[in-house]
Amino acid sequence: MTEKKYRSIVVGGGIAGLTSAAYLAREGHSVLLIEKNKECGGLVNSFSHNGFHFDAGIRALENAGIIFPMLNELGIKLNVVKSPVTVGVENEILNINDIGSLTEYSNMLKRLYPGSEAETDQMIKVIRRVMKLMDVLYGVDNPNFKELNNDRRYLFKELLPWLPKFLLTIGKINRMNVPVEPFLDRIIKNRSLRDIISQHFFRNTPAFFALSYFSLYLDYFYPIGGVGRLAEELGKKFIEWGGELIRETTIKKVEAYQKKITDCNDVDYLYQNLIWAADLKTFYRITSTDGYSGNIRGKFEKTRNLLMKKRGGDSVFTLFVEVDEPSESFGKIAHGHFFYSPSRKGLGETRWGELDGITSEPGEPEKSRILDWLDKFLTFNTFEISIPALKDPEMAPAGKTGIIISILADYDLFKKIDDAGWHEEFVKEMEERIIRIIGDSIYPVLRDKVTDRFSFSPLNYAKRVGTSEGAITGWSFREQVPVINKILAANSAVETPIPSIYQAGQWTYSPAGVPMSILTGKLAAQRILKA
C-alpha cells in the first residue's frame, strides 16, 4: 500500500479549503489539498454549456470586510464589477442603486398592499436600524487579514476606534437572534406582505441576518469571468506556492491517533496537521479515535452524537436557460441579479404547512397531489434570477442570453419523489412550469425563444457538494445550530476535539456564507502556523 507524508493536509477544495491551503503553502508548508470533484470551488464555481457561462452556486459575492483584504494579502488580482440588484413583485420593478432606494422600496410595498402602510413603515424602520448595525459590523477590514504589527495606521486609526462600536453592535445583533418569521409576525399582520418580505430567506433564518438583505444588495460584486474565478485564482496561488492538488478523490477513513487518512483508492497519507473543510458529518462518521485518552474520545463521541442528529439547511432548485435573445432586452427590465415574485399573494401555508404534510406522510407520495401543490408553490414563490451577461457580456454568445433561475427547495420532497421513481419527471415538470410562469409575467421572450434548458435539484447538490440534505448554507435553523454561531467566538469555530485536526467552511460556522468560509479557512491555517 502506498503511503505519502505531508506537513498539512486539507480535505475539501471549496472556498474554505482553498483559503487554508493557500495560506499554508505561502508559508512553505508541504500541503496536500484533496477534492472530490474535477474542479475546486464547491458552490463558488462557474461552468460552460453550449458557449454560455453559468454560475453553479452563488450568483454574486459580498466583501463583508473579508474577501478584498484576503485577496490583497495573498496578492491576487481579481477584476470585478458591481452586481446591482433589482426587486420586483408583479409589474412593480425597483432597481436598487443606493440607500435612497429603501424609500422607493417602501413606496412600492405600500402600493402593493394598501392598508398596510403603518406596518410597512415599521418594517422599513427596522431595516434602517439593521443597515446601521451592518455598517459597523463590516465597517473595517477584518483584522484577521491584517498584519497589525506592520500596519500601525490601521491599528490606531481604524481598528481601535471601531472596537467599542463593534462590541455595542454585537449586543444589539444578539437581541435579534430569533427566527425571522415570528419576528415579522410581531410587526406585520398582513400575511401576504410578510411572505413577500421573507419567503426567499432560509427557514428560521435569524432576523438580523435576514433583514440585512438591503445592505447586502448594495455590497454585491461580480468577478469578470464568473463567480468561480475567485476559486480559480486561489487555486492558482496554491499551486504557484508549491501546493499539491488531488482531484476526484474522496477520503474513506481517518485514523486520528496515527495521523493518517485513507482515500477511495486505498492510498494512505500521513499528516502533521489536518484541516477538514468538507461535510462535518462525514468527518465524524469516518474518523477513529482509537489510541487517544478517554477524555478526547469522550468529547469526540459527544460531538459526533450531536451532529448526526442535526440536519442540513435548505437546498435549492436551479434552472439554467439558454435564450435566443440579446441580453440588452433583459437589461431593459431589470439588473442582472433579480429577486422577482410573480404574485403579490405570497406562499402562505403552501411553503411549509402543506409541504410538511406531504413529506411527513408514510408511503409513496400521490403524484397528482404533489403536482397540484407544485403549481401553487411556483406561482406564489419568489425567484432569484441571475443573468451573467448583464454583468460580463462575455458570459454568453453574441445575441444570446443565459439565465439562472433559483428557488429554495426541500431535499426531503425530492428524495421521496426519487424513491418513488419519478424524480426526472418531476424535475421536467418544474422546468416547464417555471419557464411558463416567468414567461407569462416578466420575461415574455421565454415563451418561444428558449433553445435549451437543464437544472440542478437538491439531490444534485447533495451529490456534487457532498453536504447533508443538499444544504447550501450549512446547518438548518429549525433547531439549535450545533456549531459556533456567535461572531465573537469565531476563533473557536475551527477547533475539533482532536489535537492537530481543525475544521473550516460553511459547516463550521453559522450563519454561513463565502466570507465566513474564507474566515474559518484563514483561522484554521493560522492555528497551524502559530503551532
N, C-alpha and C positions, 0 to 999 in steps of 0.2 A: 504494500500500500504506500502511495506517495505521501510525503509529509513536507510541508513548507513552513518557514518561520518568518514572522513579521513583528515589528515593534508594536504596530497598531493595525487592527482590522476593523473596518466599518462595514456593517451589513445593512444594505438598503441604499440605493442610489437615488432616492428622492432628493428634494432640495435640502433637507436637514443633513442627510448623509454626505452629499456633495460638499456642503459647507464644512462639516467636520473634517472630511478627508483633505480638502484644500488647505485648511489652516495647519493641519498636522504635517502635510507634505512640504509646506512652505518652510517649516522649521527643521527640515532634514530627516524626519522620521521615515522609516521604511513602512509604507502604508499600502494595504490592500483594500480596495473597495469592491464589494460583491453585490451585483444587481440581478434581479430575477428576469428582467425584460431585456429586449435587444437594445433599448435606449434608456438613458437615465432621465431623471426629472420627475417621475411619478405623475402627479396631476399638474406639474409645471412642464407641459410638453406640447409641442406642435407637430403636425404631420401634413403630408401632401396626399391628394387624391384627385386624379384627373386634371392636374395642373392647378387645383385650388389648394390653398394652405389654410388649415383649420387648427384651432387650439383644442387639445383633447380634454383639458380640465378647466382651470380657472381662465377667465376671459380678459383680465387685466390685473395689474399689481398695485399695491399701495405701499408707500415708503415706510410709514409708521416710525420714522426715526431710525430705521434699521437697514433697509435694503441699500440705499445710496451710501451710507457710511461703510457698509460691508464691501461694496464694490470699490469704493475709494481705497479702503485698507488693503484689499487684495490686488489693486492695480488693474481692475477690469474696466474696460471701456464698453459701455452698453448704450447704443443710440436709442433714445426713447422719445415718444411724443405723448402729449396729454391724451387721456381717453375719456372725453366728456360723456356724460350720461344724460339720457332722456327718460322721463317717466310719462306714462300715458294710461288713461282709462277711457275706453270707448273712443270718442272723437276728440277728447281733451288731451293735447300733447304739450309737454313742457320740457324745453331744453334747459338743463341746469348748468348755469355758467359761473355763478358766484354766490355769495351769501345772500344777495338780494333775491335770488330765485326762490328762497324759502317763503317770502311773502307771496310770490306768484303761485307757489305750490298750495299755500293756504287758500288763496282765492279760488284756485281750481277745485279743491275739495269742497268749498262752500257752494260752488255752482253745481257740483255733482250731488251734494247732499244738503239741500235746503232744509232748514230747521235744525241743523247740527252745527250752526256757526259757533256757538259758545264752546262746544266740545272740541271743535277744530282749533279754536284759539288756545284752549288749554293744552292740547297736544303740541301745537307749534311752540308754545312757551317751554314745554319740557324739552323739545328737540333743541331749542336755542341754548338751554341750560347744558344739555349734553354736549353740544358743539363747543361750548366754552371749556368744559372739562377735557374734551378731546384736544383742544388747542394746548392745554397744559400737559396732558399725558404724553403727547408726541411733540412737545414744544422745543426739545433739543435733541440732537443726535444721541442715540443710546450710548451711554458711557462704556458699555462692554466692547464697543468698536472704536474706542479712542485710547491712545497712549497717553494717559494722564500725566505721567512724569515728563513727557516731552511736549505737551500741549498746555502750557500754563494759561494761555488766553482762554481756551475752552473751559479749563478747570475753574478759574476765578471769575470770568466774565459771563459764563453761561451756566455751567453745572451748579455751582454753589448757590447762586441766586435763585435757581429753578427748584432746588430740592425742597424748601419749605412749602412752596405752592404744590409741588408734586405730592407730598405726604398728605396735605389737606385734601387734595383732589381724590386720592385713593380712598379716603374715608367716605367721601360722597359717592364714589363709584360703588363701593361695597354695599351702601344702603340701597342701591338699585340692582343688587344681585338677586333678583327674583324673576321668575318666568315672565316673558313679555305679555303673554295672553291675559293673565289676571291683572297685571299692571295696567294694561289698556282698558280692561273691564271697569276699573275704578274711574277712568277719565271719560270714556266714550260709551254711550248707551246704544248708539246705532250699530247694530251687528254688521251691516254691510260696510260701513265706514271702518270699523275695526278690522274687518277681514282685508280690505284693500290695503291697509297700512301694514298688516302683519303676516299675510299668508305667504309671502316669499321668504320669510325667516324660517330657520330650523325650529322644530317643535320645542317649546320651552326654552328658547334662547334667552339668556339673561337680558333683562330690559335695557340695561345701559348699552350693551354692545348691539342690540337690535336697533335702538333708537339713535345710534351713532351713524346710521346709514347716510345721512345727508353730508356729514363730514367726510365719509369715505368716498362718496361720489366726487367730491371736489379734489380728492387726493389721487384718484386713479391715473395710472400711466401705462403705456403700452410699448414694449420693445419692438423696434423695427425688425421685421422678420418673424414676429410671433412671440408669445409668452415663453415658449420653450427656449428662446435664445438665452435667457438667464441661466438655465441649467447647462446649456451647451458651453457657455463661457466659463462657468465654474469648472466644468469637466476638463476644458482645455487647460486651465491653470493647474489643475490637479496633475494632469499628465505632464505638463511642462516642468513641474517641480519634482518629477520622478516617481509619482504615484503609479500603482499598478491597478488596472481595472479588469475584472472578470464579469462578463455579461451572461445572460441566460442561464444563471446558476442559482439554485436555492440551497439553503442550509437546512439539513435534516436533524442535526444533533449538536448540542453544546455541552461539553464536559468542562464545567466551570473550574473545578479544582485543578484539573490537568491543564487548564488554559488552552483548550483545543476545541475546534469546531470541525464538523464533517459535512461536506457538501453532497448534492444529489448524485455525484459521480464517484462517491466514496473516497474523495481526496480529503486528507486531513491537513489542517492549518493550525500552527501554534502561534500564540499571540502573547504579548505582554499586557496589552490593553485592548479591550473590545468595546466598540460603540454599536449598539443595536438601534438602527434608525428605520426599522421596519415595524410590522404589526406586533404590538406587545404581547397579545395573546399567544401568538406563535412562539415568541421567545420563551414565555413561561411554560408552554406546553412541551417544548423540545429540550429544555435545559435540565441537566442533572447537577445536583449539589453534593453528591457523594464525596466524602473526604473532608468536608467542612465541618466546623463545630455545630453543635445543636442549635446555638443561637442564630447563626447565619441561615441554617436550613429552616429553622422555625420562621424567621422573618420572610424567607423566600416563599415557603408554603402558604403563609398567611396572605401574602400579596397575590400569589397565584390563585388561591381560592376566591379572593375578592374579584380579580379581573375576569375570571372565567364566568362569573355570574352577570357581568355587565355586557351591554350591547353597544355596537357602534351607532353613530348618529345617523341622520337622514342621508339618503342617497339621492341620485338624480337620474332622470331620463333625458338624454340629449339627442336631438335630431340634427343631422348635418344635411343641408340642402344646397344643391348647385343650380343656379338660375341663369337663364339666357337673357340677362338684362344688366346694363351697366350699373355700377354701384352708385353713381350720381342720382339715379332715380330713387334709391332708398334714402340717400342723404338729404333729399328734399323733404323727407317725412320726419326723420329722427337721426340722432347721432348713432355712432357705431356700437354703442353699449346702451341697451334699451330695455327698461322694465315695463312691460305692457300687459294690461288687463283688458280683455275684450268686452267684459261686462262689469258694470259698477255694483252688481248684486253681491259679489263675494261668494266664497265657497260654503260658508255656514257649516252645517254638520257633515257636508259631503267630504270635507277634508279628513277629519279624524273620526267622528262618530260612526258614519256609515262604513268607512274603511276598516275601522277596528272590528266592526261586526262581521265583515267579510273574512278578514284574516284570522279571526279567532274561532270561526266555525270549524268543527271537525269535518273531515272528509273532503271529497273533491268539490271545488267551487262551481257554482252554477254559472255557465258561460253567459247566458242572457242577462242575468242579474249584474254580473261584472261589467258587461258592455253598456248596460243602462247607466250604471254608476260612472263609467268612464266618460260618457257623454257629458254628464254634469260636471265631473271633475275637470275636464278640459275647457268646457265652455266658460266656467266661472273662475278659472285659475289666473295666476299671474305668471307670465313667461319672461325669462331672461333671454334677450335676443342680442347676439353679437354678430357684427359684420366686420371681419378683419380688414377688408379692403377699404373701408372708410377711415381706417387708422393708418394703414400702409397699403397704397394702391397696388404694390407688387404681390399682394396676398391672393390675387385672383387673376385669371386670364383676361386680356383686354376685352372690354364689352360684356363681361360676365361678373357674377357676384356669388360668393359663398356665404351662407347664413347658418349660424349656430343657434338653435332654439332649445332651451332647457326648462324643465320644471322639477321641483322637488318630487321624489318618488319613494315609495315604500318597498324595501327589499323583500319583506315577508310576502307581499302580494305577488311579486314576480316569481319568487321561489315556489309559492303554492301553485301558481299557474304552470310553471315549468314542470313541477312534479306531476301535474295533470296532463302534460304532454302537448300544450298548445301555446308555449311561450313565443315561438316565432310568429304564430298567427296573431297573438295579442300585440306584439311589437308592431306588426304591419298595420293593425287597426289603429294604434296610437299615431303612427306616422301619418296615415291618411287623414285622420281627424284633426291633427294639429295643422297640417297644411291647409285643410279646408277652413278651419276657424280663423287662422291668420290671414288667409287669402280673402275671406269674406269680410274681414274687418280692416286691418291696417295696411296690408300689402297685397292689393288685388292681383298683381302680376304672378303671384304664386299659383293662381288658378290654372294657368296654361303654359307657363314658361319654366317649370321645373324640369331639368334634364336628368337629374339623378338625385338619389337620397339614400341615407343609411343612418343607423342610430346605435347608441350605446345604452343598454339598460342597467339597472343596479347589479344584475348578475355579471355583466361585462366588466363593470368597475371593480366588483369583488375579485374577479379573476385577474384583471390586469394589475391593480394596485396591491392586491393581497390583503385588503382590510376586512374586518369583520362587518358583515351585513352591507358590504359595498359602501361604507360610510366615506364621505369626502372631507369631513372636518373633525375626525376623531370620535370622541365618545358621545353617546346620547345624553341630552339634557333632561330626559324624562325621569331620571333617578339621580342619586348622588354621583357626581363625576368621581371616578376612582384615582385620579391623578391630580397633581398640583394645579390649582386654578386661581391662585392669588398672585398678582403681579409682583408683590414684594418678596414672594418665595420662589421666584423663577429660578434662582441659582440652585435650589434643591430639586428642581424638576428632572435633572439629569441623573440623579442617583438611583442605584438599584441596591438590593440587599447584599450584592456580591461585590467584594473588592475587585477593582480593576475592570469592572464592567459598568458601562454607562449607557443611558438611553437618550434618544433625541427624536424630534419630529412631532407631527401633529397628534401622536398617540401618547405623548409625554406631558402635554400641557393643554389646558382648556381655558378660555376658548382658543381654538387652534387657528391656523392660517399661515400663509407664507412667511410673514415677518417673524412669527413666533417659532416656526420651524427652523428658520435661519438662526434665530437667537439661541435655541436649545442646541443646535448643531455647533455653534461657536462655544457655548458654555461647556459642552462635553469635551471639546478639543482643549479648552483652557484647563479643565481638570487634569487631563493627561499631561499637558505641557508643564503645569505647576508641579505635578508629582515627580 
